[in-house]
Structure formats: structure tokens, C-alpha cells
């Protein structure tokens, strides 16, 4: 494998760390959507429905009380927050672990041929044939739009800016291809 890559990704694989970071990352993608209305959230009910005394019935100050029909829910569900905090040091360490493991297994590749002259899918396919990779994630930079347009329509191929990489997407693909022009930026993002 590339010597430049083996110098950057040196952290031994820590399964517990990677598991925790990926679990936290996936939790942060969740959005709690379940919600009900309590008595203050139900519209209406501003006027006192009947006089305080004289009717022989129970006192009532609002028609939106939980014991009334069309009233609020007593212990109303609120949208739940699933977000968890991930320390920067742990996050970077997990990225480095994953890259190092991919490198050991021969699933991490590097190339300097991502500077396509045009936005053509056939140029992307030619590069895939040359690299002999399938189900791959290409990591490049937004300053290289031709690579995004040339590779995005190919099945099982994803293209990401180096600032958007995360442990989940790295584990999801069989192969990861790094643009050699962004190695310096990638080193800053993964070195603890």
C-alpha cells in the first residue's frame, strides 16, 4: 500500500472505541417525532365552562382539562432527543483506527487521477476499471467538481468531500479511495 497512507494512519484498531463512536453518530442522526398535546398545548378552553357554584356538578375552569373529552393528555409525550456527545479526540481516533484497519486489509487505495478534464461518467468508469474497485467511497475535495459529476451516477459508488467523512460511511463501503491531493487535510482531520 501507499507509504504516505501508512505514515498517517498508525492507530491500532480499537473495536470498543469504533463501536461507541459509530453508535453515537447513528443516534445523532435520529429525530424524535412522537408528540402529544398537554392541557396547555390544546387550543381553546379559555372561558370557564359553567359557574363555580350552583349547578351541583364538579368545579371546572377549562374544557381542555385531561378528564374532559377533547382535553389535553395527562402525561403527554414530548419529542425525544437521542443526541449524544462525541469527544473530538475519540472521533478522530476512531477515524484513524478505521483507516488503519482498511489499509491493513487492502481496502484503502490512493490515487492522483481524480482530476478529470470533463464531467463524464465514462471517465469515472475508466478509473474504476484501472483501480479494480467496486462498492467504493471516493474522498476528494469540493474544489474538484468534475470528480463528483463523473462518479456520482455509478452504482455503489459514493463521492464525499474530506470534511464530510464519518466512521459510519467508511465502514459502509468495501473500498475507500483517497485523492492524494487531500492527504494533508486528511492528516489534520484524523491525527489525535
Helices and strands as residue ranges (DSSP letters): H 3-8, H 15-29, H 88-104, E 108-111, H 121-131, E 136-140, H 145-151, E 157-161, G 162-164, H 167-172, E 175-179, G 180-182, H 183-190
